[in-house]
Amino acid sequence: MPDFQVNDMTCGHCAATVEKAVKGVDASAQVKIDLGTRLVQISSDKPAVDFAAAIDEAGYTGQLQA
């Protein structure tokens, strides 16, 4: 389950955009977004790099958390 720190996700609209990008990679992915900590948790079998690319293409900087 990859977790991403998305520090430039600052509002509900940002969170919705990031969630839409994640769902574009895997429509059945479970996405949990905490705007307070700017953390995006994804439950999916798809590779983390695919989600990183989608978040980047949506205009945000997602750092994969170890």
N, C-alpha and C positions, 0 to 999 in steps of 0.2 A: 504494500500500500504506500505509494509515494506521497510525501508531504512536501509542499512548496511554500517558501516564504515569499510573499508577493508584496513588497514594501510600497509599491506605487498603486496598490488597490486601496482606495481611501473612502469609498462610499458604496451605497447599495447598488448603484448603476455599474460601478466597476466590478463588484462581486458578481452581478448578473452576467456581465460580459465574459468574465473569466469562467463562470460555470457553463455558459453557452459554448465556449471554446473547448472545454473539457468534454462536454457531451458530443461535440463534433468529432472527437476522436473515438469515443465509446459511449453510445447513447444509453447503455445500461449501467454506466459507471455510477457509483454512489459518491456524491460530492458533499463535503462538509466544509463550510467556509466560516471562519471566525474573523470578522472585520476588526475586532479589538486588537488581536495579535497579528492580523494580516496573514493568517495561516490557511492554506487550502489543503485539505486531506482528500485523497482520491482512493477509492477502492475499486480496482480494476485489474484484469489480467494483462492489459496492454502495457508496453514498455514505458517507463517514466520519460524517456527522451521524446516520445510522441506527444506527451502532455506538455513537456517543457517547450517544444516547438509551437504547439497550439497557443499556449499562453503568450509566448513571444509574438506570434503573428497577430494576436488580439491587441497588442500594443503594451503589454505589461512585462515586467521582469520577474520571472519566477526562479527562485533559487532552490534547488533540490536539497532537502534536509536529510542528513545522514540518519 
